[in-house]
């Protein structure tokens, strides 16, 4: 399976494949981007609000996505909201995966997940 076929297999909008293949060749030649990165970004964007909105109506055509440098997009991440039980600050930071720390200089306590 070629790099493009791997990309096409995961891309959700299966329209204008010839244009996407042309864009793929142009972008690979011009920017030498990493296929695995492009696929990983597509997989992440498939779960994003923008791509899920209205049943995926606003997912760009693959050729458009490629020409716009879609593989360089920052993918929105789900942010967990945690609040310090001691000072009620929402300014907390992830620690070792199980614990979060309050960044309030007067508090600095461990914030439990809830």
C-alpha positions as CSV (number, residue, x, y, z in Angstrom):
1,X,0.0,0.0,0.0
2,X,1.4,3.4,-1.0
3,X,1.7,6.3,1.5
4,X,-1.2,8.1,-0.3
5,X,-3.4,5.0,-0.1
6,X,-2.7,4.8,3.7
7,X,-3.6,8.4,4.0
8,X,-6.8,8.0,1.8
9,X,-7.9,5.0,3.9
10,X,-8.1,7.1,7.1
11,X,-9.3,10.4,5.6
12,X,-13.0,10.7,6.3
13,X,-14.2,12.6,3.3
14,X,-13.9,10.3,0.3
15,X,-14.5,12.8,-2.5
16,X,-12.2,14.1,-5.3
17,X,-9.5,11.4,-4.9
18,X,-7.7,12.4,-8.1
19,X,-7.3,16.0,-6.8
20,X,-6.1,14.6,-3.4
21,X,-3.5,12.4,-5.1
22,X,-2.3,15.4,-7.1
23,X,-2.1,17.5,-4.0
24,X,-0.3,14.7,-2.1
25,X,2.4,14.6,-4.8
26,X,2.8,18.3,-4.7
27,X,3.0,18.6,-1.0
28,X,5.4,15.6,-0.6
29,X,7.7,17.0,-3.2
30,X,7.6,20.6,-1.8
31,X,7.6,20.0,1.9
32,X,8.7,16.4,2.4
33,X,6.2,16.0,5.2
34,X,6.0,12.8,7.2
35,X,3.2,10.5,6.2
36,X,2.8,9.0,9.7
37,X,2.4,12.5,11.1
38,X,-0.2,13.5,8.5
39,X,-2.2,10.3,9.3
40,X,-1.9,10.9,13.1
41,X,-3.2,14.5,12.6
42,X,-6.1,13.2,10.5
43,X,-7.0,10.6,13.1
44,X,-7.0,13.3,15.8
45,X,-8.9,15.8,13.8
46,X,-11.6,13.2,13.0
47,X,-12.4,13.4,16.7
48,X,-12.4,17.2,16.9
49,X,-15.6,19.4,17.3
50,X,-15.0,21.1,14.0
51,X,-14.9,17.8,12.0
52,X,-17.8,16.2,14.0
53,X,-20.0,19.3,13.6
54,X,-23.2,18.7,11.5
55,X,-22.2,15.1,10.7
56,X,-18.8,16.1,9.3
57,X,-20.3,18.6,6.8
58,X,-17.4,20.9,7.3
59,X,-14.5,18.5,6.8
60,X,-12.4,19.9,4.0
61,X,-11.7,17.9,0.9
62,X,-8.4,16.0,1.2
63,X,-6.7,18.0,-1.5
64,X,-7.7,21.3,0.2
65,X,-6.5,20.0,3.5
66,X,-3.2,19.0,2.0
67,X,-2.6,22.2,0.1
68,X,-3.4,24.2,3.3
69,X,-0.8,22.3,5.2
70,X,-3.3,20.5,7.4
71,X,-0.7,18.1,8.7
72,X,0.8,21.1,10.6
73,X,-2.5,21.9,12.3
74,X,-2.5,22.0,16.1
75,X,-5.1,19.5,17.2
76,X,-7.5,20.6,19.9
77,X,-7.2,18.6,23.0
78,X,-9.7,17.9,25.7
79,X,-8.9,19.9,28.8
80,X,-9.8,18.5,32.1
81,X,-11.1,21.1,34.4
82,X,-9.9,20.7,37.9
83,X,-10.4,22.9,40.9
84,X,-8.4,23.1,44.0
85,X,-10.5,22.0,47.0
86,X,-8.5,24.2,49.3
87,X,-8.5,27.6,47.5
88,X,-11.0,26.9,44.7
89,X,-8.4,28.0,42.1
90,X,-8.8,26.6,38.6
91,X,-5.1,27.3,37.9
92,X,-3.8,23.8,38.3
93,X,-1.1,21.9,36.4
94,X,-0.7,18.1,35.7
95,X,1.8,16.4,37.8
96,X,2.7,12.7,37.5
97,X,-0.5,11.6,35.8
98,X,-2.4,10.8,39.0
99,X,-1.9,14.1,40.8
100,X,-2.3,17.7,39.8
101,X,-0.8,20.7,41.6
102,X,-2.4,24.0,42.5
103,X,-0.4,26.8,41.0
104,X,-1.7,29.4,43.5
105,X,1.5,30.6,45.3
106,X,-0.4,30.7,48.6
107,X,-1.7,27.2,48.3
108,X,0.4,24.8,46.3
109,X,-1.6,21.7,47.3
110,X,-2.2,18.5,45.5
111,X,-5.4,18.6,43.6
112,X,-7.3,15.4,43.5
113,X,-9.0,14.3,40.3
114,X,-12.8,14.5,40.3
